Amino acid sequence: MSDLGLKIYVQLLIWFILIVLSSVSEGEARDTYALIKSKSTSQTEETATGFFMEFTDTSECPLALNKVNPHAVAEFGTEFTDARLCILDVDGKIDAEKIRQFLKKEKPSVIICLGALAAETTLQVEKKIPVIFAMVINHKGYPALSGKNVTGISMEIPPASLFVQFRMLAGQVRSLGVPFHPDVSGRIVEEASVSAENMGMRLIKIPVSRPDRISTELSKYENRYDGLWMLGDTRIYNTRTRAFFDLVEFSKKKRKPLLAFSEAFLSAGAFFSASVNYRSLGSQLAMIARLIVEDRVPPSDITIRSPVGTYTVINRHAARSLFGIKLDKNIYESVDKVYPE
């Protein structure tokens, strides 16, 4: 072989090796899934754990480091065989620049936002990368979440599921009074009313424009409902009002079982709570994320979904107070947890 022929042969061999190496590199490339938390709480940690567990066959979760000291690690990344996962905790602060730099560094294929603060701030700086939101109460009240690159999972458990579980524990309940602020929860109540009617129940709508008048509004309709349903209506129930305590006091006084949206309200006297199962929520988020990344389904083609799992808790003290000697203790076997334990 001539020197020229040898030179050409060597060049072709080098190009061939480079092409092979490039192909191997591309084959090993992993998509990055970025998870942004509004703040570290037990609920966000459970959700994040459920999400990460979908990428490993073991019970070990890389978020264990964050659980030891949630504020010690602001950014955390880990590698799995088919994906790279990273996490950012904005610690309750509106910091668009921090999120911008995080996304610039990690270059994720999809972003999962836990909480309204994380979702709204992320969507201020990112309009193209797919975003999946979760843990946003009444998400329809956030215009930013209707973008073309956005989908998510609501925090509202389907009313039909709630009503079925409530009726199992309080069989005498045939109608539910639901206090709500028309500007915040009007649409939710209208949809829930249809579900109740289909089940042979009545939903008594109780508009409350002023939180300090909730007791007055409840009294107007008290002969029309057997139980009460507390929505996650932030205009009525927040740290600046006593509306929740007035609701509980009314429930106790009138002996009307109260269905709340979080276990946290049972210590104050709510009878029953049905909330999202956060580990299941994380798993559900992972499946949607993979649908977007691996199957190339646009977020705009994925409707906002309801959470798939619930976590139910009954208040033992409230049950005894409400039902007295008529209490069927078998109801305790129908829930995930009895409070107090």
N, C-alpha and C positions, 0 to 999 in steps of 0.2 A: 504494500500500500504506500502510495506517495505521501510526502509530508503534507501536501494540501488535502489529500483524502483523509489522512489521519486527523488533521486539524478539524475538518468538517465532521468527522465521526465523533470526535471528543465533544464538539459543541452540541451535536444532536443528542449525545448521551447525557450531557449536563442539563439540557432543556427537558429531556424525558424525566430525569430524576426530579427536577424542580416541579414539573407538572404533577408527578406522583405525590411528592411531599405536600404540594398545595392541596391536592384532592384529599389526602389523609387529614390535613389540618382542617379543611372545611367539614369533613365528616365528623371530626371530633368537636367542632364548634358547638357551644351550648348557648341557648337563649337565656337571657337574664330576666328574672322576674323580680321586680322591685315592689316592696311592701312599705307603705308610708303610714305611720300611726299618728293620730292626733295627740295621743298621750298614752303612756303605759298604765294600764289598769288591769285588774284580774280578767276582765272581759276581753280586752284587746290581746292579752297574752294567750288566752285560751283560743281565740280566733286565729292568731298567728301560728300557734302550735298545730292546730288542725290543718292549716294551710301547708305548713312545712312537712307535716307527716305524710302528705300525699306524694312526696318526692323521695321517700325512703321506706325500706321494708322493715326497718327496726323500730323499736320503741324509743330510741334515742332521738332527741330533738335538739338542734343547734341553738334554740332559744333558751336552753337551760342557763346559759351564761347571763342572759338578760334577766332571768327570774331571780338570780342571786342579788343583783343590783341593777334594776331597770334603767337607772340614769348613768351607769358607768360606761355604757357603750351606746353612743348615739348612732353609729353606723355599724352594721354587722353583715358580713357576707359569708357564704359557704358554697361549696361545690358538691354537686351530685353527678351521677353518671350522665344524665340527660338534661341537666339544667343548672344554671347558676342563680342562687337566691341571695338577695340582699335586703336589708331593712333599715329604715330611718325613723327615728322617733323625734318629732318636733316639740315634744314636751309642752303641749298646750300653747305654743307661741305661733303667731301668724308671721312666718318667715319665708317669704317667697324666694328670696335669694339663696337660702340654705337648700331649699328643694331644687332650685334651678341648678346649683352646683352639684348636688347629689345625682341628678338625672344626667348631667353632662359627663360626669365621671363614670357612672355605671352603664349608660347607654342601654336601658332596658327595652325589651320587646313588649312588655306590658307593665302597667302600674296598678297596684291594688291599694286603695285608700281606705283606711279604717277611721271613720268619724267625719263629721261635716267639715271641721276645720282643715283636716288633711286634704279632703276632696276639693273644697272650694279654692284653697291656696294652690294646690297642684294645677288645677284647671286655669288659674290665672297665667301660668307660665308655660303650659303645655297644651297644644291644640291638636296634635297629630298622633302621638303615641296612644294606643288604646288604654283607657282608664276604667277600672271596675271599682265601684264604691260599695261600702257596707257600713253598718252601724250608724246610719243617718236616720234619725227619727223624722217621720213625715217628709221624705225626700222630695215629694212633689212641690214643696215650698221653696226649693232651691233651683232657680232657673239654670244655673251653670251645669246642673246634672243632666240636662236634656241635650247636650252637645252630641254631634255625630260620632265622636270618638269615645263615647261614654255608655256604659251599661252598669248594672249592679244588682244588688239584692236588698230588698226593702227590710225594714225592721218590724213591719206589721205582719203578725201571724194571721193567716186567713181567718176571718170572723167565724166561718162555719166550724173550723177546728176548735176555736175558743169556746164557742157555744156548746158544742158536743161535750167537751171536757167539763165545763161548768155544770151542765145538766146532770152529768154522772155523779157529781159531788153534792149538788143541791137540786134534787129532783123536783122540788116544789116550785122552782123558779120557771115561770112561763113568759115573763116579760122583764126586760132590762132597761133601767133608766141610764142614759148616757149623757153626762154634762160635756159640753164641747164649745169651743170658741168658733163661731161661724167662719171667720177668716182663715183659721188654721186647719180645722178638722172637718169642715162641712162636707167635702167630697168623700172622706173616709166613712163618715156616718151614713151618707146616702147609700154607698155601696154595701155597708154592713147591714143596713135595713133590709135590703133585698135578700141577703143570705139568711137573716133571721126569719123572714117571712117564709122562705122555702123550707125552713125547719119547723114551722108551726109555732114560732116564737114572735113576740112583738118587741120592737126596739122603740122606746119612748125617747124622742129627741128633746134634750133640755139645753137650749142655747144659753150660754153664759158669756156675756160681753165684758162683765166686770168680775174678776176673781173674788172680790170681797162680798159679792152677793150670791155666791154659790148655794149657801144654805137656803136663802129665800127662794131661789129658782127650783131647788130640789123639792121644797115644800109644796110648790104649786102643783106638782104632778105626782105626789107621793102615793096617791091611791091608785095610780095606773101601772105601777111596776112592783115586781117582787124582789128584784136584786139590782145592783148597781155595777156599772162597767166604767173603769177609769182608763181613759185613753192617754197616750203619751203626748198630751197637748201642752206644749211649753208656754203658751200664752196664759194658761190658767194655773198650771202647776210649775212653780219655779221658786227659787230661794227668796224672792221678794214678796211672796204671798203666803197666806195661811190656808189656801184653798184645799190642799190635800188633807190637812188636819180637820178642817170643817167637814170635808167629805166623810172621813173616818168616823168622826163624832156623830154625824147624821146616820151613818150606816149602823152604828152600835145602838143608838137611841131608838131607831125605827126597826131594828132587827132585820135589816135587809143585807144579805151577803154581798160583799164587795169583791169584784174581780179586778185585780191590778195587773199592770204590764211588767212589773219587776218584783223579784223577791224582796228587794230592799224595803218595800212598803208594808210587809207583813209584820215587822216589829212594832209598827205603829197601830196595827189593828185590822189590816185588810185580811179577808178570809182566804183568798186563793190568788195565786199568781201563775201566769203562763207566759214565759219569756223565751227568747231565742236560745237554742242550744249552741253555744259559741264554738265548741269544738266541731260540731257538724257544719256550722256556718263557714269555718275556715276551709273545711274539706270541699264544700260547695263552691267557694271562691276559686279554689285550685282547679276544679274541673272546668269552670268557665274560662279561667285564664289559659288553660291548655287548649280549650276549644278555639280560642283566639290565636294562640301562638302556633300550635301544631296543625290545626285544621284550617287556619287562615280565614276563620269566619269573622267578618267585620262586626264591631260592637253594635253598630246600628241595626244589625240583623238579629241581635239577641235581646229579647224583651226583658224588662226589669222583672226579676223573679222573686217569689216569696221564699222565706227561709224554710228549709225542709224539716228541721228538727225543733222540738220544744222541750222546755225544762219546766216541770210543774211542781209547785210547792203549796202545801196547805197549812194554815195556821191552827194548831191544835186548840189554843185558848179561844180563838174566835169561833171555832166549830162548836165547842162545848157551850159557849155563851149563846150562840144562835139556836142550837137545836136541843140543848138540855138532855133530858132522858130519851128523846127521840133520835139521838145521834146514833148512826150506824157506823161502828168503828171500822167496818170493812173499807170505808172510803180512804183510809190511810194507805191502803195497799194499791190504790189507783194512781198514786202520784210518785214523783221521783224523790221527794223529800218532805218530811214533816217538820214544821217549825213550832216550837223549839225542839231540837233533837233530844 
